[in-house]
Amino acid sequence: MKTCIITGAGSGIGRAAALEIAQAGEFEYLALIGRSEEKLSQTKSMMQTASQVELYAYDLAELEGIPALVQRIYETTGEITCLLNIAGYTDPQPLLTTSLESMRLTYETNVFAPFMLIRECTKYMRLNKAGAKILNVASTAGITPRPGWLSYASSKAAVVSMSQTLSEELAEYGIRVYCISPGRCATALRRKLAPNEDQSKIMQPEDVGHIIRELVSDTEQCLDGQNIVIRKKT
């Protein structure tokens, strides 16, 4: 059963991507992962799809449970075709007020959880004769200096590097790895980074969700291995 796993599916870009992919109908099973079952249920209620949609309420900062979570999805579907690492966390602080705990939690959610998900999914993806796709959401904060956003910006830089490395490493299994770096986007996470910004004037989650849908489509075979920057001209 063609299966797509989407993290952060309860809000923002994760929800927008889930809605787009559900509408496209290329996957038979959508596994929506997020911390809030209520928000995941809201996402599911907004979907128009013939695909089977299942909710997995899970905090990805709990790294030790990720292997069992992926195994559970695989045993249910018999295949993992696509993984979208969209969930993110931020606690914007300058250097002198950034605590080790804040840095640790940021990296657990933004770097270590995607790493664990990719590692566990690859165990099953490499069995797919038709290949598979992984898409990681980084940020333009990971490729330009962002004073005051140390933990977040550095974690997103790690996502860019990890994606490019794994694009080469996993090619032998027919697994394509994509990385996108959205610019300013109207999400709750962005509101923490820029609380005084007028979000009606910047890129919306739906804009990014549409691009994600295009990248994970079966017809896209050329844009993996890059860091794709997504910005709205103002």
C-alpha positions as CSV (number, residue, x, y, z in Angstrom):
1,M,0.0,0.0,0.0
2,K,1.6,3.3,-1.1
3,T,2.1,5.2,2.2
4,C,3.1,8.7,3.0
5,I,4.2,9.7,6.5
6,I,3.7,13.4,7.3
7,T,5.1,14.9,10.5
8,G,3.8,18.2,11.9
9,A,0.5,17.5,10.2
10,G,-1.6,19.3,12.9
11,S,-0.9,22.8,11.7
12,G,1.0,25.1,9.5
13,I,3.0,23.8,6.6
14,G,2.5,20.2,7.7
15,R,-1.3,20.6,7.6
16,A,-1.2,22.3,4.2
17,A,1.0,19.6,2.8
18,A,-1.3,16.9,4.1
19,L,-4.3,18.5,2.5
20,E,-2.5,18.9,-0.8
21,I,-1.3,15.4,-0.9
22,A,-4.6,14.0,0.1
23,Q,-6.3,15.9,-2.8
24,A,-3.7,14.6,-5.3
25,G,-4.6,11.0,-4.4
26,E,-1.2,9.4,-5.2
27,F,-1.0,7.6,-1.9
28,E,-3.3,5.0,-0.6
29,Y,-2.4,5.5,3.1
30,L,-1.6,8.8,4.9
31,A,0.0,8.6,8.3
32,L,-0.4,12.0,10.0
33,I,2.0,12.6,13.0
34,G,1.7,15.4,15.5
35,R,1.7,16.1,19.2
36,S,-2.0,17.0,19.4
37,E,-4.6,14.4,18.4
38,E,-7.2,17.2,18.4
39,K,-5.3,19.2,15.8
40,L,-4.6,16.0,13.7
41,S,-8.3,15.3,13.8
42,Q,-9.0,18.8,12.5
43,T,-6.6,18.2,9.6
44,K,-8.3,14.9,8.8
45,S,-11.8,16.6,8.8
46,M,-10.6,19.1,6.2
47,M,-9.4,16.4,3.8
48,Q,-11.2,15.4,0.6
49,T,-9.6,12.0,-0.2
50,A,-10.3,8.4,-1.0
51,S,-7.0,7.5,0.8
52,Q,-7.0,5.9,4.2
53,V,-6.0,8.4,6.8
54,E,-4.7,7.4,10.2
55,L,-3.6,9.7,13.1
56,Y,-0.5,9.1,15.2
57,A,-0.4,11.5,18.2
58,Y,3.2,11.5,19.2
59,D,5.8,13.9,20.4
60,L,8.9,13.4,18.2
61,A,11.2,14.8,20.9
62,E,10.6,11.3,22.5
63,L,13.3,9.8,20.3
64,E,13.4,6.4,21.7
65,G,9.8,5.6,20.6
66,I,10.4,6.5,16.9
67,P,11.6,3.0,15.7
68,A,8.4,1.4,17.1
69,L,6.2,4.1,15.6
70,V,7.7,3.5,12.1
71,Q,7.5,-0.2,12.5
72,R,3.8,0.1,13.5
73,I,3.1,2.0,10.3
74,Y,5.0,-0.4,8.1
75,E,3.3,-3.4,9.6
76,T,-0.1,-1.8,9.0
77,T,0.6,-0.9,5.3
78,G,3.4,-3.2,4.1
79,E,5.2,-0.3,2.5
80,I,6.7,3.1,3.3
81,T,6.8,5.1,0.1
82,C,7.3,8.7,1.2
83,L,8.4,10.6,4.4
84,L,7.8,14.3,4.9
85,N,9.8,15.7,7.8
86,I,7.9,19.0,8.5
87,A,7.6,19.2,12.3
88,G,9.7,21.9,13.9
89,Y,10.4,23.7,17.1
90,T,12.0,27.1,18.0
91,D,12.9,29.0,21.0
92,P,14.6,32.2,19.6
93,Q,17.2,33.5,22.0
94,P,20.6,35.2,21.6
95,L,23.7,33.4,22.6
96,L,24.0,34.5,26.2
97,T,20.5,33.5,27.1
98,T,20.3,30.2,25.1
99,S,20.3,27.4,27.5
100,L,21.6,23.9,26.9
101,E,18.2,22.5,27.5
102,S,16.7,24.8,24.8
103,M,19.4,23.9,22.4
104,R,18.9,20.2,23.1
105,L,15.1,20.3,22.6
106,T,15.5,22.3,19.3
107,Y,17.9,19.7,18.0
108,E,15.9,16.8,19.2
109,T,12.9,18.0,17.2
110,N,14.5,19.6,14.2
111,V,17.5,17.3,13.6
112,F,17.5,14.1,15.7
113,A,13.9,13.2,15.1
114,P,14.2,13.6,11.3
115,F,17.4,11.5,11.5
116,M,15.7,8.8,13.4
117,L,12.7,8.8,11.1
118,I,14.9,8.7,8.0
119,R,17.0,5.9,9.4
120,E,14.0,3.7,10.4
121,C,12.0,4.4,7.2
122,T,15.0,3.6,5.0
123,K,15.1,0.1,6.4
124,Y,11.7,-0.4,4.7
125,M,12.1,2.0,1.8
126,R,15.1,0.2,0.4
127,L,12.8,-2.8,-0.2
128,N,10.6,-0.9,-2.6
129,K,11.3,-1.8,-6.2
130,A,9.8,1.5,-7.4
131,G,12.0,3.6,-5.0
132,A,10.9,6.1,-2.4
133,K,11.1,9.8,-1.5
134,I,12.1,11.8,1.6
135,L,11.5,15.5,1.9
136,N,13.0,17.6,4.7
137,V,11.8,21.1,5.6
138,A,14.7,23.3,6.5
139,S,14.5,27.2,6.4
140,T,16.3,30.1,4.9
141,A,17.4,30.7,8.5
142,G,19.7,27.8,8.0
143,I,21.6,29.4,5.1
144,T,21.9,33.1,6.2
145,P,23.0,34.7,9.5
146,R,20.2,35.1,12.0
147,P,21.4,36.8,15.2
148,G,19.1,35.9,18.1
149,W,17.9,32.7,16.5
150,L,21.0,30.6,17.3
151,S,19.5,27.2,18.1
152,Y,16.9,27.3,15.3
153,A,19.1,28.6,12.6
154,S,21.9,26.2,13.3
155,S,19.5,23.2,13.5
156,K,18.1,24.1,10.1
157,A,21.6,24.4,8.7
158,A,22.1,20.8,9.9
159,V,18.9,19.7,8.1
160,V,20.3,21.1,4.8
161,S,23.6,19.3,5.2
162,M,22.0,16.1,6.3
163,S,19.6,16.1,3.3
164,Q,22.4,16.7,0.8
165,T,24.6,14.0,2.3
166,L,21.7,11.4,2.3
167,S,20.7,12.3,-1.2
168,E,24.0,10.8,-2.3
169,E,24.1,8.0,0.3
170,L,20.6,6.7,-0.3
171,A,20.6,6.9,-4.1
172,E,21.7,3.2,-4.3
173,Y,18.3,2.2,-2.9
174,G,16.4,4.4,-5.3
175,I,15.5,6.8,-2.5
176,R,15.4,10.5,-3.6
177,V,16.0,13.1,-0.8
178,Y,14.6,16.6,-1.2
179,C,15.2,19.6,1.0
180,I,13.2,22.8,0.9
181,S,14.0,26.1,2.7
182,P,11.0,28.3,3.0
183,G,11.4,32.0,3.7
184,R,8.9,34.0,5.8
185,C,5.8,31.9,6.1
186,A,2.6,32.6,8.1
187,T,2.9,29.8,10.7
188,A,2.7,29.6,14.5
189,L,6.4,28.9,14.6
190,R,7.1,32.0,12.5
191,R,5.0,34.0,15.0
192,K,7.5,33.0,17.7
193,L,10.4,34.2,15.6
194,A,8.8,37.5,14.5
195,P,5.9,38.3,16.9
196,N,5.2,41.7,15.5
197,E,5.1,40.7,11.8
198,D,1.9,41.1,9.7
199,Q,1.4,37.5,8.6
200,S,-1.2,38.5,6.0
201,K,1.6,40.0,3.9
202,I,4.0,37.0,3.8
203,M,3.9,33.6,2.2
204,Q,1.2,31.3,3.4
205,P,1.5,27.6,4.3
206,E,-0.7,26.6,1.3
207,D,2.0,28.0,-1.0
208,V,4.6,25.7,0.5
209,G,2.2,22.8,0.7
210,H,1.6,23.0,-3.1
211,I,5.3,22.8,-3.8
212,I,5.7,19.9,-1.5
213,R,3.0,18.0,-3.3
214,E,4.7,18.7,-6.7
215,L,8.1,17.4,-5.4
216,V,6.8,14.1,-4.0
217,S,4.7,13.4,-7.1
218,D,5.7,10.4,-9.1
219,T,6.4,12.7,-12.0
220,E,9.2,14.7,-10.3
221,Q,12.6,13.2,-10.9
222,C,15.0,16.1,-11.2
223,L,15.1,18.3,-8.1
224,D,16.4,16.0,-5.4
225,G,19.8,16.6,-3.8
226,Q,19.4,20.4,-3.8
227,N,18.4,22.9,-1.2
228,I,15.3,24.5,-2.8
229,V,14.6,28.0,-1.5
230,I,11.0,29.1,-1.5
231,R,10.2,32.8,-1.1
232,K,7.4,35.1,-1.9
233,K,8.4,38.3,-3.7
234,T,7.1,41.4,-1.9
